């Protein structure tokens, strides 16, 4: 880590890639949570996500400190700061979604189990595409943010947009399915299931926001 930050003036990319890797790894724990039936195991996973968020937040702070130093960077400093913040938001949203899900007994999730998994998987696909897009920054940085590398990066962002639209579609399908079953559920359970679905869908939207910021950064 120290070596990555020491070389920040030459290229901020390795540290940014490490940051998005940590944030994406945290988000992908959501899928693991769906497979846990034991309350103790779920609490252990939440603690793991807390630790992942703390590590990503610490790296974010170190990155922001280096961005503010008076060193040359061939990209917009404000845009880079926002990108780092948006990447962290992916992990924060994932942890919030995990907490929403863990609030409910496993049996309460059963009525929308398949729909919920579909929404989680679709949102994690957006996160995975964000990580892949950030991973292309190295070649883009070397190429001076132009040429075929720029076209490749912009193509990945377009792909992410498509995945985010798909995640939204899955979310609304899940809401419609829940609405059809709502009469058989108590109001509190139904309300919390709606909240849980919305919290999961916010993960993909935060990844999309980071992609928008990435697009701004590479086009500046």
TORTOR-461455 format. One record per residue (C-alpha): x, y, z; residue in three letters. Coordinates in steps of 0.001 Angstrom, whole numbers, plus 524288, in hexadecimal, padded with zeros to 5 digits. Layout:
<recs>
XYZALA
...
</recs>
This chain:
<recs>
800008000080000UNK
80AD2809808037CUNK
81139806ED7F648UNK
8046F8096B7EF34UNK
802848167D7F5CAUNK
810C681A487F42FUNK
80F21818B27E583UNK
802438201A7E55AUNK
8084682BCD7DE5AUNK
80CAE822EE7D333UNK
7FFAB81BDB7D25FUNK
7F41881BB77DBC4UNK
7EE5E8100B7D4A0UNK
7F3B6804897DCB5UNK
7EE9080A517E95EUNK
7E15F80D727E337UNK
7E0957FF997DDDBUNK
7E37A7FA167EB56UNK
7D8E3802B07F11BUNK
7CE597FE5F7E787UNK
7D2AE7F03D7E974UNK
7D0427F1647F805UNK
7C32C7F8167F60CUNK
7BEAD7EE0C7EC04UNK
7C2EA7E2C27F4B4UNK
7BABC7E8697FFB5UNK
7AEE57E98C7F6C7UNK
7B0247DB8D7F20CUNK
7AE787D6AC7FFF2UNK
7A0017D9C37FE05UNK
79E717CD7F7F5E7UNK
7A4CF7C55F80077UNK
79B577CAF780A64UNK
78FCF7C56E802DEUNK
7950A7B7AD804D6UNK
796807B8DD81399UNK
78B907B36881C02UNK
791CE7B49C82962UNK
790B17C194830AAUNK
79E5F7C06F83630UNK
7A4067BE3C828A7UNK
79CB37CA0E8238CUNK
7A2037D27882E8DUNK
7AFB77CDA482B89UNK
7AE007D1A181D62UNK
7A9187DF118215EUNK
7B5417E0A6829A8UNK
7BD6E7DCD381DD8UNK
7B6A77E74C815E1UNK
7B8F67F142820A8UNK
7C7757EE1C8202FUNK
7C78C7EF1A81153UNK
7C0EE7FC63811CBUNK
7CA8A8011B81C1AUNK
7D6157FCE7813A8UNK
7D051803718079CUNK
7CD6F80FD080F50UNK
7DB618104F81481UNK
7E0E580ECA806D0UNK
7D78C8193D801F4UNK
7DCC7822AF80C2AUNK
7EAD381FE58084CUNK
7E7AA821887F9F3UNK
7E0E382E847FC33UNK
7ECB48337B803ACUNK
7F588830337F840UNK
7EC36836557EE77UNK
7ED12843497F5B2UNK
7FBE0843887F574UNK
8025D84CA97EBE0UNK
8069A8425C7E232UNK
803C3841BF7D3C3UNK
7F857839427CFB1UNK
7F3DE838817C18FUNK
7E5B1837437C5E8UNK
7DC1883FD07CD39UNK
7DE9483FC67DBD2UNK
7D063842FF7DF80UNK
7CB538383E7D684UNK
7D50382EA07DC4DUNK
7D0C2831E37EA28UNK
7C28182FCC7E6A5UNK
7C5B2822ED7DFE0UNK
7CC5581E017EC3BUNK
7C08F822277F452UNK
7B72E81B987EAD9UNK
7BEED80EF67EB62UNK
7BDE380EE57FA27UNK
7AF508114D7F90FUNK
7ADF6804267F233UNK
7B3287FD4C7FE52UNK
7AAF2805C080767UNK
79E87802E47FFC8UNK
7A1907F4637FFB4UNK
7A3727F44B80E61UNK
7969D7FB8B8103CUNK
78FB67F1AE80788UNK
795AA7E68880F4DUNK
790E87EC9181BEEUNK
783357EE0481655UNK
783227DFBA81263UNK
788BD7DB0C81F47UNK
77E077E23D826AAUNK
774637D83F821C7UNK
773FC7C9EB825B5UNK
777B57C13E81A4AUNK
769AD7BC3381969UNK
764AA7CA1381736UNK
76CC87CAF480AD3UNK
767407BE518054DUNK
75BB37C46D7FDEAUNK
764F67CBE97F50AUNK
771277C37C7F641UNK
773027C1247E7ABUNK
76FAB7CF217E3FFUNK
778CB7D4637EE6DUNK
784027CC0D7E99AUNK
781777D0CC7DBD0UNK
782147DF027E047UNK
78E987DCA37E802UNK
7952D7D5C97DC91UNK
791327E0747D300UNK
796647EB3C7DBD2UNK
7A31A7E3FC7DE43UNK
7A4D67E2D77CF8DUNK
7A4E87F1BF7CF17UNK
7AF1E7F2147D9E8UNK
7B77E7E8007D2D3UNK
7B6E67F0227C667UNK
7BB0C7FC3D7CDFCUNK
7C6EF7F4FF7D323UNK
7CA417F0527C56BUNK
7C9107FE377C050UNK
7D1ED803907CAF8UNK
7DBA57F8BA7C822UNK
7DD1F7FE3F7BA6AUNK
7E1D880B3A7BFE1UNK
7F004806B97BFD6UNK
7F0B48051F7B120UNK
7E8A6811647AF57UNK
7F1D08192B7B811UNK
7FDA0814597B068UNK
7F716817B87A37DUNK
7F4438258E7A7D5UNK
7E584823817A83CUNK
7E3DB822487998BUNK
7E3958188978E65UNK
7DE6B80AA878ECEUNK
7E042809D979D91UNK
7D6C38152D79F48UNK
7CCF780EB07963BUNK
7CE2D8020A79E0CUNK
7CBE8809087AAF4UNK
7C0138106E7A5D6UNK
7BABC803C27A052UNK
7BBB67FD857ADBBUNK
7B452808E57B3BCUNK
7A9A9807377A97DUNK
7A91C7F8CC7AD19UNK
7A79F7FCA47BB56UNK
79C238056E7B7DDUNK
795637F9D77B18EUNK
797CC7F1797BD88UNK
792797FC0F7C672UNK
786017FCEE7BE57UNK
784B57EE2E7BF87UNK
7869A7EF247CE46UNK
77BCE7F9517CEF1UNK
772E57F07A7C6F5UNK
7757B7E5247D03DUNK
7729C7EE1E7DBBEUNK
7655D7F2407D678UNK
761F77E44D7D2E8UNK
764F67E0607E0E2UNK
75C777EB6C7E616UNK
751327E7167DD7CUNK
752D47D92B7E23FUNK
752DA7DDBA7F057UNK
746E17E6077EDD6UNK
73FAD7DA017E8D7UNK
742FA7D2BC7F569UNK
740F87DE377FE94UNK
733667DA148030CUNK
739177CD98808D7UNK
743717D4E9810A9UNK
742577DD3C81CC2UNK
7443D7EBBA819A3UNK
750EF7ED0F8213DUNK
757577E1A381A37UNK
752C07E68B80CF9UNK
757C07F43880FBCUNK
765167EF5C813D5UNK
7661C7E6B6807DFUNK
763877F2957FF4AUNK
76E247F9CD806CFUNK
777A37EE8180521UNK
7756E7EDF47F66FUNK
7779C7FC997F557UNK
784157FBB37FD61UNK
7897C7F1147F47CUNK
7861E7F8C87E843UNK
78D43804977EDBEUNK
799F17FCE07EC9DUNK
799347FC627DDDAUNK
7952380A937DD20UNK
7A0F580E9D7E514UNK
7A9BA806E27DBD6UNK
7A32B80DD67D078UNK
7A5EE81AFD7D6F6UNK
7B441817367D830UNK
7B462813997C9C7UNK
7AEAD820DC7C643UNK
7B9968272E7CDF2UNK
7C3A681E8D7C74BUNK
7BE50822D67BA2BUNK
7BF978310E7BE40UNK
7CD7082EC17C2FCUNK
7D26C8286D7B691UNK
7CBBC832667ADD7UNK
7D10383E2D7B538UNK
</recs>
